[in-house]
């Protein structure tokens, strides 16, 4: 963020605090706990949005992430689709 001043110590402390929080979450619940928290933060998790894949544009809702990192999308027709990194993109409506 160009033109903005940051306190390096404060940024470092926030980073370390968040790292330790996630590390403790992992120690208590393993991969499943981290995955569950990650899924809660996904954009489009409870809202139908437009996406584009190699076949075109479609409407879908995020239904989670597989353990191998693929995103799970529920299409409007009820079909589940799975995508690896960069195989699908959210369509911007220009807002």
N, C-alpha and C positions, 0 to 999 in steps of 0.2 A: 504494500500500500504506500505508494510514493507520496511524499509530502506530509507524512504522519509520523510523529515522534512516539517512540515506544520505550518504556523502561525495560531494559534487557533483563534485569533481575526479576521483575514481575512476570514477564513473559516466560522466563525459565522456570519460575516457581509454579506457574499455572500448568506448564507442560509436565513437570515432574509430578505434581499432584494428580493430574489426569492419568499419567502413565501408571502411577502406583494404584490408583483406583481400579483401573482396568486389569492390572496384574493381580490384584487381590480378588477381583471378580473371577478371573481365570483360575486362580488357586482354589476358590470355593466351588466353582461350577464347571470348570473346564471349557472346552471349545463351545459346548452348547450354550453356556451362559453368555459368552461373547457374541455368538451368532444371534441369540435372542435380542440382545441390546441393539446390535447392528440393524436387525430387521425392523425394530421399532422406529428407527431414524430414517428409513428409506422414504424418499419422496414418491408420492403416488401410491402409497401402501393402502390407503382406504378410499382413494378417489380414482375413478376412471379417467385415464389420460390417453392422448394419442401417441403412438410409437411408430417407428419405421424400421422394417427389416428388409432383407433382400427381395421379398415378395411385394412390398408396398407398405402403405399406412394402415393402421388398425387401432382400435380402442381396446384398452386392457387396464387391469388393476394389478399392482404388484402383490404377489402372494408369498413372497419370501425369497430366500437365497438358499441354494443347495450347499452342502458341505464342501463341494469343489469350487464354489464361487459363482456358479451360474445363477442368474436371476430367474425367478419363476413368475411368469405373467399369466393371469387368467383373462382370456379374451372374452369379448362380449357374448360369443356363442357358447361359452363354458369350456372351451378347449384350453388346456394348460400348455404353455410354450416355455422352453428353457433356452437361455441365451448366455453365451460367454461374453467376456469383455469386448466391446466394440461391435458386436453382432447386431445390436439393436440400439436405437437412440430415441430419446423423447423428442417429439415434434413441438417446436416452439410456434405459438400462434401469433408471435410478434408483439406481445405485450411487454 
